[in-house]
Amino acid sequence: MEVLNKIAALDGVRAAVLVSGDGFPLESVIKDEALNVEEVAALARDGAAAARDMAENIGQGQFVQGVFEYSKGAILLTNLPLRMTLAVVMSRGGNKAALWNAAATAFPEVIRAL
């Protein structure tokens, strides 16, 4: 999927993974060989499910997208149809604003590709 290559080309992106509703990688671009794509996919599915549940249970509506910051970087999760998730792992030095904008811009392209 070309959109994953565009996102993965951003400075600091370590991996971009399209995850099935069952937690399996459908498409991926892994730039950091230390990351296991199956593990990233399974954890991204769990994280997106938790974000969906939280949003629904506190009356915030449907989870759309979130960037979660950590001491060593960030993870972007985008909710997609059929409980699929776009997961992007970024190093600490990466530009989170550029990632957020790229993911938002790519959203329609991802939907068309599904």
Secondary structure as GFF3:
##gff-version 3
##sequence-region A 1 114
A	DSSP	alpha_helix	2	8	.	.	.	ID=ss1
A	DSSP	beta_strand	13	19	.	.	.	ID=ss2
A	DSSP	beta_strand	25	30	.	.	.	ID=ss3
A	DSSP	alpha_helix	37	57	.	.	.	ID=ss4
A	DSSP	beta_strand	65	70	.	.	.	ID=ss5
A	DSSP	beta_strand	73	79	.	.	.	ID=ss6
A	DSSP	three_ten_helix	81	83	.	.	.	ID=ss7
A	DSSP	beta_strand	85	91	.	.	.	ID=ss8
A	DSSP	alpha_helix	96	113	.	.	.	ID=ss9
###
